[in-house]
Amino acid sequence: MAARVERARRLLQDVPTDLISTDGARELGIGCRELRVLGARGELTRLTHGWYALSAPATREELHALRAVAHLRRVREGSALSHQSAAIAHGLPVLDASLDRVWLAVPPPESRRVLKDVVHTDLRVESVRAVAPGTVSPVLAVPAAHAIVGTGLNGGARAFLAAGDAALRLGLVTRGSIEAAVGSARGLRGVGSVRAAVAHLDGRHESVGETLTRFALRLLGVAAEPQVTISGSDWSYRVDFVVDGDLVIEFDGAVKYDGAEGRDALVAEKVREDRIRSAGYRVLRVTWADVMDPRRLAGLVAAARDMG
């Protein structure tokens, strides 16, 4: 058995694709037992019944993308990835939308089926080609605007804005194309919150954290101008937001200050903040925990405003 597994491993190294089916492996002379052994070793990743990835996915998004491609190859020709499965294929962030199920746009009569780990929806738009994370071969996916709306239908306004802002920033969509996609989703569950969130779309945001910070601020009634440049005599910085003309709000993501590089980054950040304060601004740094807790964020902003 060990010799057969080693032979299978060598054969799979020469396969010019990203995943393989048990039928495809059988054509190479590789049996299911060898595949299971290689999977147990971590050299293959089981995606769904009869399909394996030839590598270990680095992220949950990459794993979902590979699972989605495997399911896509099992359904009718002309089907496409949709909803968050398509958003990931377009390289967009997926927030608050479960990755447990794959979403496919499938022509009738296979559409409108909900299985254990895959949902078939109606194929209503012309598909485009995309290369999903962890894969090398292009696959069909609904256009980015429709993927963004589908993600919002499943994950809500924050999921819609996270994907939408990123797509606007990357030039994958226009506000008009997103509005048209929202219109085509009329009558579907969750479209009301997505339609209301369209007004909050802004491609100037450079991260999901910034998108959600501004959304949270707007829900609190706080007007924040994004990506403002503040300059001194010999320095210039672009800050995440300015409120009331003199309050800088910065989203502080998962920045680590360990080691020499971390210490240098901490010093640079302190110099940056001191210079901004010297120009007459107050500075408030917020984290994921702050943005996700409206009362906490409201208290921080009120306290910062009172310092003026």
BANUFI-927685 format. One line per field, with one value per residue: x, y, z of N, C-alpha, C, O in turn; residue number from 0; residue in three letters. Coordinates in steps of 0.02 Angstrom, whole numbers. Example, Ala and Ser with C-alpha at 12.3 -4.5 7.8 and 13.67 -1.06 7.14 Angstrom:
# BANUFI-927685
neast <- 660	642
nnorth <- -284	-112
nup <- 390	354
caeast <- 615	684
canorth <- -225	-53
caup <- 390	357
ceast <- 660	645
cnorth <- -165	2
cup <- 390	394
oeast <- 712	670
onorth <- -166	57
oup <- 423	402
num <- 0	1
residuo <- ALA	SER
//
This chain:
# BANUFI-927685
neast <- 41	98	188	100	34	139	170	50	58	168	116	10	77	109	-7	-91	-182	-299	-382	-449	-552	-622	-648	-563	-441	-444	-426	-293	-243	-254	-322	-468	-429	-295	-310	-379	-283	-182	-255	-274	-145	-131	-92	-182	-343	-502	-646	-782	-902	-814	-718	-560	-441	-281	-193	-164	-283	-254	-333	-501	-581	-516	-530	-669	-684	-623	-707	-822	-790	-774	-907	-966	-918	-991	-1119	-1242	-1180	-1136	-1178	-1145	-1043	-1118	-1184	-1100	-1003	-970	-925	-806	-733	-714	-622	-663	-699	-784	-907	-995	-1073	-1116	-998	-1023	-1106	-1105	-1142	-1231	-1274	-1389	-1452	-1628	-1689	-1631	-1616	-1659	-1643	-1606	-1478	-1380	-1251	-1246	-1323	-1438	-1477	-1583	-1520	-1500	-1427	-1299	-1150	-979	-800	-692	-553	-541	-482	-340	-356	-316	-376	-491	-661	-841	-936	-1063	-1081	-982	-1060	-1184	-1143	-1105	-1228	-1296	-1217	-1249	-1386	-1379	-1293	-1323	-1324	-1193	-1110	-1140	-1091	-954	-907	-951	-888	-754	-755	-790	-677	-579	-617	-704	-839	-975	-1067	-1190	-1203	-1214	-1332	-1420	-1411	-1464	-1595	-1634	-1649	-1769	-1900	-1843	-1794	-1721	-1681	-1722	-1640	-1520	-1546	-1564	-1436	-1361	-1341	-1235	-1121	-949	-808	-689	-645	-518	-510	-597	-619	-619	-731	-835	-819	-856	-988	-1043	-1026	-1109	-1233	-1242	-1265	-1156	-1060	-932	-786	-699	-527	-437	-313	-184	-67	98	240	346	294	164	11	-114	-268	-391	-524	-605	-691	-805	-715	-596	-570	-487	-517	-458	-453	-396	-323	-272	-133	32	157	274	445	590	548	416	431	488	381	289	352	354	217	184	255	189	58	84	124	7	-75	-6	-41	-161	-264	-373	-355	-431	-424	-496	-553	-589	-675	-733	-801	-896	-980	-1104	-1143	-1026	-941	-1010	-992	-853	-832	-909	-838	-715	-753	-791	-670	-626
nnorth <- -61	61	86	106	221	313	312	366	494	549	547	637	756	799	837	957	1051	1117	1044	877	743	589	507	562	534	396	371	396	289	290	246	258	230	267	404	438	410	502	616	606	627	759	802	808	888	853	903	891	761	646	736	817	937	983	1036	1116	1226	1398	1489	1513	1567	1529	1390	1382	1431	1330	1221	1271	1274	1138	1092	1163	1099	986	1008	1064	1113	1281	1335	1442	1521	1603	1736	1742	1650	1685	1815	1792	1731	1841	1908	1981	2044	1945	1959	1922	1830	1666	1537	1407	1348	1323	1430	1426	1480	1414	1344	1310	1139	1127	1230	1327	1238	1173	1101	997	1059	1151	1278	1300	1427	1531	1558	1710	1808	1854	1764	1789	1767	1713	1696	1597	1610	1509	1427	1385	1383	1473	1506	1509	1645	1744	1918	2043	2144	2082	1978	2048	2100	1979	1930	2025	1998	1879	1906	2033	2215	2257	2158	2178	2310	2295	2211	2287	2416	2378	2326	2440	2519	2443	2455	2365	2375	2493	2621	2629	2503	2421	2470	2432	2294	2277	2316	2210	2113	2130	2096	1986	1904	2005	2107	2236	2292	2292	2379	2498	2516	2555	2692	2714	2668	2683	2702	2754	2704	2607	2483	2344	2370	2511	2537	2484	2559	2690	2665	2628	2749	2834	2778	2818	2949	3028	3128	3088	3125	3037	2983	3099	3221	3278	3403	3460	3571	3494	3369	3249	3170	3047	3027	2915	2963	3121	3213	3340	3434	3441	3324	3178	3016	2856	2694	2555	2416	2243	2269	2224	2242	2176	2126	2193	2258	2282	2369	2479	2513	2553	2665	2748	2764	2836	2955	3000	3020	3118	3226	3251	3291	3406	3489	3535	3445	3325	3153	2999	2829	2682	2513	2345	2292	2408	2460	2363	2375	2476	2562	2574	2633	2753	2812	2831	2920	3029	3064	3102	3212	3299	3335	3439
nup <- 0	39	-65	-171	-130	-131	-266	-314	-258	-329	-459	-448	-428	-553	-611	-703	-639	-516	-435	-415	-470	-408	-515	-612	-551	-553	-687	-697	-636	-499	-346	-235	-104	-96	-116	0	98	65	89	228	267	242	118	18	3	52	-32	-70	-98	-191	-240	-231	-171	-231	-143	17	72	110	177	245	148	31	41	30	-100	-177	-145	-202	-339	-360	-340	-443	-555	-554	-592	-716	-877	-909	-792	-648	-522	-382	-273	-114	-151	-281	-255	-184	-285	-367	-296	-185	-20	103	220	368	301	284	249	240	148	-28	-165	-314	-478	-578	-730	-766	-763	-639	-552	-403	-295	-136	-59	54	68	-34	-132	-261	-369	-475	-639	-695	-758	-876	-869	-812	-828	-699	-586	-455	-284	-245	-353	-525	-646	-746	-699	-719	-660	-584	-630	-543	-480	-459	-378	-265	-221	-196	-92	4	20	88	197	247	272	308	252	118	99	129	26	-84	-73	-87	-217	-292	-265	-329	-458	-517	-528	-551	-466	-527	-590	-479	-422	-523	-512	-385	-413	-495	-402	-342	-231	-171	-19	105	22	52	156	89	-18	54	99	-9	-21	64	4	-40	-128	-84	35	109	166	240	374	379	299	380	494	453	416	539	608	534	560	690	672	647	547	441	355	234	204	215	187	288	321	363	387	338	316	274	291	259	330	403	435	458	578	621	578	653	721	711	660	668	603	686	644	651	703	738	860	892	908	816	697	730	839	773	691	788	842	728	710	825	805	691	743	841	761	690	795	831	730	766	781	860	905	881	902	842	863	801	897	950	839	814	921	950	1059	1133	1036	1016	1142	1144	1038	1082	1198	1142	1066	1168	1217	1145
caeast <- 0	141	215	46	22	195	160	-5	83	210	73	-30	120	113	-74	-90	-246	-301	-419	-457	-607	-603	-648	-501	-386	-447	-397	-220	-225	-253	-385	-496	-392	-235	-332	-396	-220	-150	-295	-259	-78	-134	-66	-242	-398	-567	-689	-850	-901	-782	-673	-505	-395	-213	-153	-201	-304	-223	-385	-568	-607	-486	-563	-736	-678	-609	-768	-869	-769	-790	-979	-983	-901	-1037	-1186	-1251	-1137	-1166	-1191	-1095	-1042	-1159	-1183	-1033	-956	-946	-887	-738	-700	-696	-571	-695	-707	-850	-917	-1061	-1110	-1088	-963	-1036	-1139	-1085	-1199	-1223	-1328	-1397	-1511	-1681	-1734	-1593	-1614	-1704	-1635	-1564	-1450	-1346	-1196	-1246	-1387	-1446	-1523	-1597	-1470	-1537	-1382	-1244	-1093	-912	-747	-653	-507	-553	-421	-318	-366	-277	-418	-548	-727	-895	-966	-1106	-1042	-966	-1115	-1235	-1113	-1109	-1298	-1310	-1184	-1289	-1448	-1364	-1257	-1347	-1297	-1120	-1080	-1149	-1046	-885	-892	-964	-835	-693	-764	-785	-607	-541	-642	-740	-909	-994	-1127	-1247	-1211	-1238	-1402	-1458	-1414	-1513	-1660	-1651	-1663	-1831	-1944	-1806	-1787	-1660	-1663	-1736	-1581	-1469	-1564	-1551	-1364	-1330	-1321	-1174	-1064	-897	-748	-629	-623	-463	-512	-662	-624	-639	-801	-881	-814	-897	-1057	-1063	-1030	-1168	-1291	-1244	-1277	-1092	-1035	-859	-756	-645	-465	-419	-241	-163	3	138	293	389	263	96	-19	-185	-301	-451	-583	-606	-758	-809	-660	-533	-564	-464	-534	-419	-468	-335	-333	-229	-63	73	216	325	508	621	504	358	450	496	314	258	383	329	147	182	277	134	3	106	124	-63	-99	26	-76	-225	-315	-377	-350	-465	-412	-548	-536	-647	-722	-769	-845	-950	-1021	-1127	-1142	-956	-916	-1042	-960	-785	-837	-933	-782	-665	-782	-791	-601	-610
canorth <- 0	120	99	133	290	353	319	414	561	572	560	697	814	819	855	1030	1081	1134	992	816	700	518	479	583	498	327	370	396	229	304	225	298	218	309	473	447	411	567	665	601	656	831	817	823	913	832	961	865	691	632	789	835	990	957	1073	1135	1296	1440	1527	1485	1590	1486	1325	1389	1438	1264	1183	1298	1251	1066	1085	1190	1049	929	1027	1074	1160	1348	1359	1491	1538	1662	1759	1749	1608	1727	1872	1769	1721	1907	1937	2029	2019	1918	1972	1906	1784	1600	1503	1335	1326	1350	1458	1419	1501	1355	1347	1262	1131	1113	1289	1328	1178	1183	1038	1002	1107	1192	1307	1317	1482	1542	1593	1764	1856	1825	1753	1811	1722	1736	1646	1595	1600	1440	1391	1410	1383	1518	1476	1556	1675	1801	1980	2066	2182	2034	1942	2094	2101	1914	1928	2066	1963	1826	1930	2097	2278	2261	2115	2213	2368	2272	2189	2341	2467	2349	2321	2509	2539	2405	2470	2308	2394	2563	2626	2615	2431	2392	2488	2390	2227	2280	2317	2143	2070	2153	2044	1934	1917	2041	2160	2301	2318	2303	2441	2555	2525	2581	2762	2715	2644	2733	2669	2784	2665	2564	2419	2328	2405	2580	2536	2472	2616	2745	2644	2633	2820	2863	2755	2858	3018	3064	3138	3079	3131	2987	2993	3171	3233	3329	3418	3508	3603	3444	3303	3245	3106	3038	2994	2878	3005	3183	3230	3408	3476	3437	3260	3124	2949	2806	2624	2520	2345	2196	2288	2193	2283	2133	2124	2256	2292	2306	2429	2534	2533	2588	2732	2786	2780	2889	3017	3021	3046	3181	3278	3268	3331	3472	3529	3558	3392	3272	3088	2943	2766	2634	2445	2305	2286	2471	2469	2315	2390	2545	2602	2587	2681	2817	2841	2852	2980	3084	3085	3136	3277	3340	3358	3497
caup <- 0	43	-131	-212	-109	-155	-338	-323	-242	-385	-517	-436	-433	-623	-635	-715	-619	-446	-399	-454	-450	-402	-583	-644	-520	-576	-754	-688	-600	-427	-316	-180	-42	-99	-106	71	136	53	124	299	276	229	51	-19	44	26	-41	-69	-120	-255	-263	-187	-190	-233	-95	78	67	161	213	238	83	-20	46	2	-173	-205	-139	-251	-405	-363	-350	-509	-606	-548	-615	-788	-911	-912	-724	-626	-451	-366	-204	-86	-188	-336	-227	-169	-349	-393	-251	-141	49	122	291	396	257	299	195	246	87	-93	-201	-386	-522	-621	-773	-751	-706	-578	-509	-345	-254	-77	-36	118	68	-94	-150	-331	-381	-547	-678	-727	-789	-914	-825	-833	-805	-641	-559	-383	-244	-237	-415	-581	-706	-741	-692	-731	-601	-600	-626	-475	-450	-436	-322	-207	-198	-168	-27	50	35	137	255	271	246	317	202	54	95	129	-42	-131	-70	-115	-290	-318	-260	-378	-525	-545	-536	-541	-423	-569	-601	-417	-416	-570	-483	-330	-444	-520	-344	-312	-206	-136	52	123	-25	81	191	38	-54	98	109	-70	-9	104	-35	-51	-149	-55	93	88	200	269	438	366	276	436	540	429	420	609	625	502	597	751	654	645	479	439	288	229	167	217	192	336	305	401	347	304	319	249	305	243	387	384	438	497	602	650	554	690	755	667	682	632	618	704	632	689	696	789	874	920	872	794	648	767	878	725	671	844	845	671	723	876	772	647	783	873	711	676	852	829	679	794	778	910	871	912	869	857	845	780	953	955	781	819	979	939	1121	1148	988	1030	1201	1126	996	1125	1242	1101	1049	1228	1231	1103
ceast <- 43	170	162	31	78	190	105	19	124	167	34	12	123	45	-78	-157	-245	-339	-432	-516	-582	-603	-584	-441	-385	-417	-321	-196	-220	-321	-407	-456	-330	-253	-347	-333	-185	-189	-281	-190	-78	-107	-122	-294	-463	-614	-763	-846	-869	-734	-622	-467	-324	-165	-195	-219	-276	-275	-453	-600	-580	-518	-633	-733	-665	-671	-819	-853	-786	-864	-999	-970	-947	-1106	-1186	-1202	-1173	-1185	-1134	-1097	-1085	-1151	-1112	-982	-928	-905	-815	-700	-677	-644	-599	-701	-778	-856	-988	-1103	-1077	-1055	-974	-1067	-1110	-1149	-1184	-1285	-1333	-1458	-1564	-1667	-1698	-1591	-1666	-1703	-1589	-1542	-1413	-1293	-1191	-1317	-1387	-1497	-1534	-1540	-1505	-1493	-1329	-1182	-1028	-861	-709	-607	-512	-488	-404	-327	-324	-318	-477	-614	-780	-923	-1012	-1064	-1035	-1024	-1169	-1208	-1117	-1179	-1316	-1278	-1223	-1355	-1437	-1335	-1280	-1308	-1221	-1084	-1083	-1099	-972	-865	-899	-910	-771	-698	-760	-713	-564	-563	-680	-812	-916	-1054	-1189	-1258	-1235	-1312	-1445	-1465	-1462	-1584	-1682	-1667	-1729	-1874	-1909	-1797	-1720	-1643	-1676	-1676	-1525	-1483	-1549	-1477	-1328	-1304	-1255	-1113	-1014	-831	-684	-603	-573	-461	-583	-673	-646	-712	-849	-878	-859	-971	-1084	-1071	-1093	-1231	-1298	-1258	-1215	-1068	-959	-835	-697	-585	-448	-344	-227	-88	34	191	335	360	191	71	-92	-217	-367	-512	-569	-679	-755	-751	-595	-526	-546	-485	-497	-442	-402	-348	-285	-156	-24	137	271	388	532	576	442	372	458	428	279	286	357	257	141	203	221	78	22	104	52	-92	-69	-6	-145	-281	-314	-378	-386	-452	-465	-528	-599	-699	-763	-822	-905	-996	-1044	-1124	-1070	-927	-945	-1008	-891	-787	-860	-877	-730	-690	-779	-722	-583	-616
cnorth <- 63	138	129	205	336	364	370	485	590	589	625	761	841	838	931	1063	1092	1084	933	776	629	485	498	546	425	320	369	332	238	287	269	289	261	383	486	450	478	623	665	631	732	851	830	850	891	891	943	794	684	684	807	895	962	995	1088	1209	1337	1476	1493	1507	1547	1417	1329	1393	1370	1219	1206	1274	1177	1056	1110	1138	988	945	1041	1125	1227	1375	1404	1498	1600	1680	1764	1704	1647	1786	1851	1758	1787	1941	1987	2001	1996	1923	1953	1861	1715	1570	1427	1307	1361	1375	1456	1447	1448	1362	1296	1196	1121	1173	1282	1262	1195	1115	1049	1056	1148	1216	1324	1373	1489	1579	1647	1814	1819	1821	1780	1762	1754	1679	1648	1584	1526	1399	1421	1417	1431	1479	1530	1580	1730	1864	2005	2103	2135	1993	1983	2095	2035	1905	1968	2033	1910	1853	1997	2156	2280	2218	2148	2270	2346	2251	2246	2394	2441	2346	2390	2532	2506	2418	2413	2324	2470	2563	2608	2540	2396	2408	2446	2319	2224	2279	2249	2094	2088	2093	1989	1953	1951	2099	2229	2331	2332	2368	2502	2568	2553	2652	2767	2692	2699	2696	2699	2745	2613	2497	2407	2364	2477	2584	2530	2528	2673	2727	2650	2706	2851	2840	2792	2932	3060	3068	3135	3083	3084	3013	3068	3177	3291	3340	3467	3537	3552	3374	3307	3174	3106	2998	2963	2924	3069	3199	3300	3453	3469	3373	3206	3058	2899	2737	2587	2445	2303	2212	2257	2234	2241	2137	2192	2294	2320	2368	2489	2560	2572	2659	2776	2808	2837	2956	3045	3053	3112	3238	3300	3310	3401	3518	3550	3507	3349	3206	3035	2880	2716	2565	2408	2301	2350	2477	2423	2327	2463	2589	2621	2639	2750	2851	2867	2916	3040	3110	3124	3205	3325	3367	3420	3563
cup <- 0	-26	-177	-194	-134	-230	-352	-310	-299	-446	-508	-440	-504	-652	-642	-698	-544	-404	-445	-426	-442	-471	-620	-616	-544	-645	-752	-653	-525	-398	-259	-116	-40	-87	-32	114	127	86	198	315	268	161	2	29	14	25	-36	-95	-189	-280	-209	-215	-186	-187	-34	73	126	204	204	172	27	-19	15	-74	-206	-201	-192	-321	-413	-376	-419	-564	-604	-576	-690	-816	-918	-844	-702	-550	-440	-293	-177	-120	-247	-311	-213	-234	-380	-349	-202	-70	63	197	310	351	265	237	199	183	26	-129	-276	-421	-576	-665	-751	-788	-640	-531	-453	-306	-195	-53	30	119	5	-108	-224	-337	-456	-580	-719	-764	-828	-869	-855	-805	-747	-619	-484	-345	-236	-299	-471	-644	-697	-736	-707	-664	-624	-595	-555	-442	-422	-378	-258	-178	-165	-100	25	68	88	201	283	245	252	266	133	47	92	59	-92	-132	-101	-191	-323	-319	-314	-450	-557	-561	-535	-494	-464	-580	-537	-408	-462	-543	-424	-359	-469	-464	-310	-291	-168	-62	66	77	4	115	142	1	-11	106	49	-59	29	65	-47	-66	-122	5	71	123	225	335	429	342	335	487	517	432	491	631	595	537	664	737	651	573	479	367	282	189	159	225	239	327	354	357	308	308	293	261	281	299	364	381	476	513	633	629	591	732	704	699	638	652	629	699	674	677	754	797	907	877	850	746	682	807	832	703	725	850	789	681	774	847	729	688	817	823	694	733	851	778	703	793	841	873	913	871	890	831	821	836	961	900	786	878	975	1001	1139	1101	1001	1090	1185	1086	1037	1170	1203	1081	1109	1245	1192	1139
oeast <- 27	175	178	17	64	204	112	2	116	179	26	-15	138	40	-69	-184	-195	-330	-428	-528	-529	-564	-554	-394	-331	-385	-288	-136	-187	-372	-369	-450	-313	-218	-329	-329	-162	-160	-276	-180	-29	-99	-111	-290	-479	-622	-801	-792	-893	-710	-638	-460	-309	-105	-255	-175	-275	-261	-461	-641	-616	-531	-653	-773	-695	-686	-854	-898	-808	-883	-1043	-1007	-943	-1147	-1135	-1183	-1233	-1206	-1081	-1148	-1089	-1117	-1067	-922	-868	-855	-769	-640	-627	-624	-562	-707	-826	-816	-1035	-1163	-1017	-1080	-940	-1057	-1093	-1202	-1133	-1342	-1286	-1511	-1547	-1634	-1730	-1565	-1709	-1755	-1538	-1583	-1415	-1290	-1139	-1366	-1341	-1553	-1500	-1513	-1535	-1519	-1315	-1165	-1023	-877	-695	-622	-490	-442	-448	-307	-300	-299	-510	-621	-764	-932	-1002	-1014	-1076	-1036	-1196	-1246	-1130	-1188	-1348	-1308	-1229	-1378	-1481	-1348	-1258	-1265	-1188	-1033	-1035	-1068	-933	-811	-859	-888	-737	-649	-732	-690	-519	-532	-687	-843	-868	-1087	-1236	-1315	-1272	-1350	-1501	-1517	-1498	-1628	-1740	-1695	-1743	-1883	-1942	-1793	-1668	-1596	-1644	-1661	-1485	-1437	-1526	-1457	-1271	-1250	-1223	-1057	-1032	-803	-630	-545	-583	-416	-624	-728	-688	-749	-898	-927	-897	-1013	-1139	-1118	-1127	-1279	-1354	-1263	-1219	-1056	-926	-861	-650	-591	-444	-314	-256	-49	-1	189	356	397	162	103	-126	-195	-394	-549	-526	-722	-707	-740	-543	-481	-586	-471	-505	-450	-358	-379	-260	-120	-43	167	311	385	500	567	419	332	437	417	243	248	339	238	98	173	208	53	-19	84	38	-128	-103	0	-183	-339	-262	-399	-372	-466	-479	-491	-654	-759	-823	-879	-960	-1047	-1006	-1104	-1056	-892	-909	-998	-872	-747	-834	-869	-703	-650	-767	-715	-532	-604
onorth <- 112	197	173	246	391	418	411	531	648	639	663	815	900	853	967	1100	1077	1082	939	776	611	440	456	529	397	270	346	323	199	311	313	336	289	419	538	490	508	673	718	657	765	910	859	837	909	926	976	770	712	679	811	902	921	987	1073	1251	1314	1493	1449	1472	1530	1388	1284	1362	1355	1183	1165	1256	1155	1015	1081	1135	944	900	1031	1173	1229	1432	1405	1483	1643	1645	1786	1720	1641	1805	1889	1775	1789	1998	2031	1940	2024	1896	1968	1853	1708	1576	1389	1249	1420	1344	1480	1438	1439	1383	1246	1197	1107	1166	1239	1236	1229	1076	1103	1096	1178	1180	1357	1367	1458	1627	1633	1858	1761	1869	1791	1720	1814	1620	1696	1552	1485	1340	1478	1452	1429	1425	1589	1541	1760	1864	1990	2093	2148	1974	1957	2091	2033	1876	1946	2038	1898	1827	2016	2149	2304	2239	2145	2277	2377	2270	2253	2415	2477	2361	2397	2562	2537	2395	2412	2291	2505	2512	2576	2517	2347	2365	2426	2288	2174	2246	2231	2041	2065	2046	1948	2012	1928	2136	2278	2390	2379	2408	2553	2625	2574	2670	2819	2695	2756	2664	2674	2752	2578	2457	2453	2387	2502	2629	2567	2542	2701	2770	2674	2722	2891	2879	2797	2972	3122	3016	3174	3047	3089	3056	3094	3143	3345	3292	3509	3529	3567	3325	3360	3125	3157	2942	2981	2923	3072	3199	3316	3505	3488	3367	3190	3045	2900	2722	2588	2415	2326	2173	2264	2257	2268	2150	2243	2354	2374	2415	2545	2620	2621	2706	2834	2864	2880	3007	3105	3106	3157	3293	3359	3358	3450	3580	3580	3525	3337	3203	3027	2879	2708	2560	2436	2307	2346	2497	2440	2292	2507	2647	2678	2685	2800	2912	2920	2962	3095	3170	3173	3253	3384	3416	3452	3615
oup <- -34	-43	-217	-238	-157	-256	-397	-347	-316	-480	-556	-455	-515	-711	-593	-739	-511	-343	-506	-366	-467	-483	-654	-653	-555	-661	-798	-643	-491	-422	-236	-77	12	-52	-5	161	175	108	229	369	286	147	-51	89	-43	75	-1	-112	-238	-337	-149	-276	-142	-192	-33	69	183	262	161	143	-20	-72	-22	-109	-258	-249	-222	-359	-466	-418	-451	-613	-647	-583	-724	-782	-931	-839	-733	-519	-483	-255	-212	-119	-261	-342	-228	-238	-416	-362	-180	-62	37	235	273	362	252	181	165	166	28	-124	-300	-398	-616	-642	-720	-840	-589	-475	-454	-287	-205	-28	58	166	-10	-97	-249	-313	-496	-551	-770	-798	-816	-836	-915	-763	-747	-632	-452	-372	-223	-300	-464	-691	-645	-765	-707	-618	-677	-558	-511	-383	-369	-333	-204	-117	-113	-55	82	124	130	255	337	202	206	239	95	-6	56	35	-138	-185	-138	-226	-377	-367	-342	-497	-618	-602	-520	-483	-439	-580	-541	-388	-444	-550	-415	-332	-464	-476	-255	-329	-136	-46	42	91	-17	105	151	-10	-36	117	54	-84	27	91	-62	-22	-135	24	21	111	229	350	467	363	339	521	557	447	502	667	629	543	691	783	654	542	512	324	322	146	103	267	233	325	383	296	252	304	291	244	282	314	312	331	520	470	669	660	565	773	660	757	577	712	586	742	725	646	812	749	946	817	863	752	665	809	849	696	711	862	800	662	767	861	729	669	821	841	686	720	869	783	664	802	871	815	972	811	950	782	820	824	976	913	763	886	995	997	1158	1123	997	1089	1210	1098	1029	1178	1228	1080	1100	1282	1206	1109
num <- 0	1	2	3	4	5	6	7	8	9	10	11	12	13	14	15	16	17	18	19	20	21	22	23	24	25	26	27	28	29	30	31	32	33	34	35	36	37	38	39	40	41	42	43	44	45	46	47	48	49	50	51	52	53	54	55	56	57	58	59	60	61	62	63	64	65	66	67	68	69	70	71	72	73	74	75	76	77	78	79	80	81	82	83	84	85	86	87	88	89	90	91	92	93	94	95	96	97	98	99	100	101	102	103	104	105	106	107	108	109	110	111	112	113	114	115	116	117	118	119	120	121	122	123	124	125	126	127	128	129	130	131	132	133	134	135	136	137	138	139	140	141	142	143	144	145	146	147	148	149	150	151	152	153	154	155	156	157	158	159	160	161	162	163	164	165	166	167	168	169	170	171	172	173	174	175	176	177	178	179	180	181	182	183	184	185	186	187	188	189	190	191	192	193	194	195	196	197	198	199	200	201	202	203	204	205	206	207	208	209	210	211	212	213	214	215	216	217	218	219	220	221	222	223	224	225	226	227	228	229	230	231	232	233	234	235	236	237	238	239	240	241	242	243	244	245	246	247	248	249	250	251	252	253	254	255	256	257	258	259	260	261	262	263	264	265	266	267	268	269	270	271	272	273	274	275	276	277	278	279	280	281	282	283	284	285	286	287	288	289	290	291	292	293	294	295	296	297	298	299	300	301	302	303	304	305	306	307
residuo <- MET	ALA	ALA	ARG	VAL	GLU	ARG	ALA	ARG	ARG	LEU	LEU	GLN	ASP	VAL	PRO	THR	ASP	LEU	ILE	SER	THR	ASP	GLY	ALA	ARG	GLU	LEU	GLY	ILE	GLY	CYS	ARG	GLU	LEU	ARG	VAL	LEU	GLY	ALA	ARG	GLY	GLU	LEU	THR	ARG	LEU	THR	HIS	GLY	TRP	TYR	ALA	LEU	SER	ALA	PRO	ALA	THR	ARG	GLU	GLU	LEU	HIS	ALA	LEU	ARG	ALA	VAL	ALA	HIS	LEU	ARG	ARG	VAL	ARG	GLU	GLY	SER	ALA	LEU	SER	HIS	GLN	SER	ALA	ALA	ILE	ALA	HIS	GLY	LEU	PRO	VAL	LEU	ASP	ALA	SER	LEU	ASP	ARG	VAL	TRP	LEU	ALA	VAL	PRO	PRO	PRO	GLU	SER	ARG	ARG	VAL	LEU	LYS	ASP	VAL	VAL	HIS	THR	ASP	LEU	ARG	VAL	GLU	SER	VAL	ARG	ALA	VAL	ALA	PRO	GLY	THR	VAL	SER	PRO	VAL	LEU	ALA	VAL	PRO	ALA	ALA	HIS	ALA	ILE	VAL	GLY	THR	GLY	LEU	ASN	GLY	GLY	ALA	ARG	ALA	PHE	LEU	ALA	ALA	GLY	ASP	ALA	ALA	LEU	ARG	LEU	GLY	LEU	VAL	THR	ARG	GLY	SER	ILE	GLU	ALA	ALA	VAL	GLY	SER	ALA	ARG	GLY	LEU	ARG	GLY	VAL	GLY	SER	VAL	ARG	ALA	ALA	VAL	ALA	HIS	LEU	ASP	GLY	ARG	HIS	GLU	SER	VAL	GLY	GLU	THR	LEU	THR	ARG	PHE	ALA	LEU	ARG	LEU	LEU	GLY	VAL	ALA	ALA	GLU	PRO	GLN	VAL	THR	ILE	SER	GLY	SER	ASP	TRP	SER	TYR	ARG	VAL	ASP	PHE	VAL	VAL	ASP	GLY	ASP	LEU	VAL	ILE	GLU	PHE	ASP	GLY	ALA	VAL	LYS	TYR	ASP	GLY	ALA	GLU	GLY	ARG	ASP	ALA	LEU	VAL	ALA	GLU	LYS	VAL	ARG	GLU	ASP	ARG	ILE	ARG	SER	ALA	GLY	TYR	ARG	VAL	LEU	ARG	VAL	THR	TRP	ALA	ASP	VAL	MET	ASP	PRO	ARG	ARG	LEU	ALA	GLY	LEU	VAL	ALA	ALA	ALA	ARG	ASP	MET	GLY
//
